[in-house]
Amino acid sequence: MNPFIAIIIVAIIMINALLWILFMPWYINRKISRFQNELVDKHYEEVETMYRKMRGWRHDYHNHIQVLKAHMEMKDYEEASCYLDMLNHDLSTVDTVIKTGNVMVDAILNSKLSMMKEKNIHIDVTAIVPSEVPFSGIDLSVLIGNLLDNAMEACVKQENEDNRFIRIYIDIVKKQLYIAITNSMDGRAKKAGMKYLSSKGGIHGFGLLRIDGIVRKYGGFINRQNEEGVFATEVMLPII
């Protein structure tokens, strides 16, 4: 081969490699940034939908009372009972089931819990979070929202709804915010080396990167464990 041509080929390869090295971090950061914005918008819409239902229920409360009074006055107890059952079902879709002490966590957590109920996922929740924590509200929302979305995605793939469960534990442990999410799943999670892979791939893989990025940002610790039928994630973020 002509030495001049060989030099040109080597130069082109080196330039392409350099452009790849310089371009990839920018590309990945841009993708993660877009993913975060989309996720925040999604969480906002979920929370807004929940509160819109609650506001609507409060607005209709007077009308519901009037309907029940009318049934009782006519001694139509069976109709009154059916009406109460209907109201109880509607209320269960907007009930705020958890109050952690932190408004941001309450909003995202209750939104996700409402979705879990709709998907017939058995839930066990314990959550206590101080009203003031040294973390961005958006970061905390993205972190918890991502963890719960991943857990839900794994659960709903189980055809037998009786096997679906998610356990959530959030509390202050040794001056750290401790978040533990355990969920049922079919089989085992996919893994490449020491890293777990998103079952959806593509843009959805940025959810795992976002979780890891937020944990690193606050000098925290993350541990993922998987065995047949169960996946668990532990996150610890230092309060001080």
C-alpha positions in Angstrom: 0.0 0.0 0.0 1.2 3.5 -0.8 2.6 5.0 2.5 0.8 8.3 1.8 -2.6 6.5 1.5 -1.9 4.5 4.6 -1.1 7.7 6.5 -4.4 9.2 5.3 -6.4 6.1 6.3 -4.8 6.2 9.8 -5.5 9.9 10.1 -9.1 9.4 9.1 -9.5 6.6 11.7 -7.9 8.7 14.4 -10.1 11.7 13.6 -13.2 9.6 13.6 -12.2 8.0 17.0 -11.5 11.5 18.4 -14.9 12.8 17.2 -16.6 9.8 18.7 -14.9 10.3 22.0 -15.7 14.0 22.1 -19.2 13.6 20.7 -20.5 10.6 22.7 -20.5 12.3 26.2 -22.4 15.3 24.7 -24.9 12.9 23.0 -25.5 10.8 26.1 -25.9 13.9 28.3 -28.4 15.3 25.9 -30.3 12.1 25.8 -30.4 11.9 29.6 -31.4 15.5 29.9 -34.3 14.9 27.5 -35.2 11.8 29.3 -35.3 13.6 32.6 -37.5 16.4 31.2 -39.9 13.8 29.7 -40.0 11.9 33.0 -40.6 15.1 35.1 -43.5 16.0 32.7 -44.9 12.5 33.0 -44.7 12.6 36.8 -46.3 16.0 36.9 -49.2 14.8 34.7 -49.7 11.8 36.9 -49.8 13.9 40.1 -52.0 16.5 38.5 -54.5 13.8 37.3 -54.7 12.5 40.9 -55.3 15.9 42.4 -57.8 16.8 39.6 -59.8 13.7 40.6 -59.7 14.7 44.2 -60.8 18.2 43.5 -63.6 16.8 41.3 -64.7 14.5 44.1 -64.8 17.3 46.6 -66.8 19.4 44.2 -69.4 16.7 43.8 -69.5 15.8 47.5 -72.6 17.9 48.1 -74.5 16.3 45.2 -73.6 12.8 46.5 -75.0 13.7 49.9 -78.3 14.9 48.3 -78.7 11.7 46.3 -78.1 9.5 49.4 -80.6 11.6 51.5 -83.2 11.2 48.7 -82.7 7.4 48.7 -82.9 7.3 52.5 -86.1 9.4 52.6 -87.7 7.1 50.2 -86.5 4.1 52.2 -84.8 2.9 49.1 -81.9 1.3 51.1 -80.8 -1.1 48.3 -80.2 1.8 45.9 -78.5 3.8 48.6 -76.2 0.8 49.3 -75.3 0.5 45.6 -74.6 4.2 45.4 -72.3 4.0 48.4 -70.4 1.1 46.8 -70.0 3.1 43.7 -68.7 6.1 45.6 -66.3 3.9 47.6 -64.8 2.5 44.4 -64.4 6.0 43.0 -62.8 7.3 46.2 -60.3 4.4 46.3 -58.9 5.7 43.0 -58.0 9.1 44.4 -57.3 8.3 48.1 -54.1 9.7 49.4 -52.7 6.6 51.1 -49.3 7.8 52.3 -48.2 10.9 54.1 -44.4 10.7 54.5 -43.9 14.2 55.8 -42.4 15.5 52.6 -44.7 17.1 50.1 -42.7 16.2 47.0 -42.3 12.6 48.0 -46.0 12.4 48.9 -47.0 13.6 45.5 -45.0 11.2 43.4 -45.4 8.3 45.8 -49.2 8.5 46.0 -49.4 9.0 42.2 -47.5 5.8 41.7 -49.4 3.9 44.4 -52.7 4.8 42.6 -51.3 3.4 39.4 -50.2 0.2 41.1 -53.7 -0.4 42.5 -55.1 -0.1 39.0 -52.6 -2.7 37.8 -53.7 -5.1 40.7 -50.3 -5.0 42.3 -50.2 -5.9 46.0 -48.5 -3.1 47.9 -46.7 -2.8 51.3 -45.5 0.7 52.1 -43.6 2.3 54.9 -42.3 5.8 54.2 -41.0 8.6 56.4 -39.1 11.5 54.9 -38.3 14.9 56.6 -39.9 18.0 55.1 -36.5 19.4 54.5 -33.8 17.3 52.8 -30.6 18.4 51.1 -31.7 17.1 47.7 -33.3 18.7 44.7 -37.1 18.0 44.7 -36.8 17.2 41.0 -33.9 14.8 41.6 -35.9 13.1 44.4 -39.0 12.8 42.3 -37.0 11.4 39.3 -35.2 8.9 41.5 -38.3 7.5 43.3 -40.4 7.7 40.2 -37.9 5.8 38.2 -37.5 3.1 40.8 -41.2 2.6 41.1 -41.8 2.7 37.3 -39.1 -0.1 36.9 -40.8 -2.1 39.6 -44.2 -1.7 38.0 -43.0 -2.7 34.6 -41.6 -5.9 36.0 -44.7 -6.7 37.9 -47.2 -6.3 35.1 -45.4 -8.8 33.0 -46.6 -11.5 35.4 -49.7 -13.0 34.0 -50.8 -14.3 37.4 -51.9 -11.1 39.2 -51.8 -12.9 42.6 -48.0 -13.0 42.3 -47.6 -9.3 41.8 -46.2 -7.3 44.7 -44.1 -4.2 45.4 -42.6 -3.5 48.9 -41.5 0.1 49.5 -39.5 1.2 52.5 -38.2 4.8 52.9 -36.8 6.1 56.2 -33.8 7.9 57.8 -31.2 5.3 58.7 -27.9 6.4 60.3 -28.2 10.0 59.0 -29.0 8.7 55.5 -32.2 8.6 53.4 -32.7 4.9 52.9 -34.9 3.8 50.0 -35.6 0.1 49.4 -37.8 -1.1 46.6 -38.5 -4.9 46.2 -40.7 -6.2 43.5 -41.8 -9.5 42.0 -40.9 -10.4 38.4 -40.8 -13.3 35.9 -37.5 -15.1 36.0 -34.3 -13.0 36.4 -33.3 -9.6 35.2 -30.9 -9.3 32.3 -27.3 -8.4 33.2 -24.2 -7.4 31.3 -21.1 -7.8 33.4 -21.9 -6.1 36.8 -24.7 -3.9 35.4 -28.4 -4.7 35.1 -30.1 -3.9 31.8 -33.4 -2.3 31.1 -35.9 -4.9 29.8 -37.1 -2.3 27.2 -33.7 -1.1 26.0 -33.3 2.1 24.0 -34.3 5.3 25.7 -35.7 3.4 28.6 -32.1 2.4 29.5 -31.5 6.0 30.5 -33.8 5.5 33.5 -31.2 3.3 35.1 -28.4 5.8 34.1 -30.5 8.6 35.6 -30.9 6.7 38.9 -27.2 6.0 39.1 -26.3 9.6 38.2 -28.5 11.1 41.0 -27.0 8.7 43.5 -23.5 9.7 42.4 -24.4 13.4 42.5 -25.2 13.2 46.2 -22.4 10.9 47.1 -24.8 8.0 47.8 -24.8 4.3 47.5 -26.9 1.9 45.4 -27.2 -1.8 45.6 -29.2 -4.0 43.2 -30.0 -7.7 44.0 -31.8 -10.2 41.9 -32.9 -13.8 42.5 -35.5 -15.9 40.7 -38.8 -14.0 40.8 -37.6 -11.1 42.9 -35.7 -7.9 42.2 -34.5 -5.4 45.0 -32.9 -2.0 44.9 -31.4 -0.2 47.9 -30.4 3.5 47.7 -28.7 5.4 50.5 -28.3 9.2 50.2 -26.4 11.0 53.0 -28.5 13.6 54.8 -25.4 15.5 56.1 
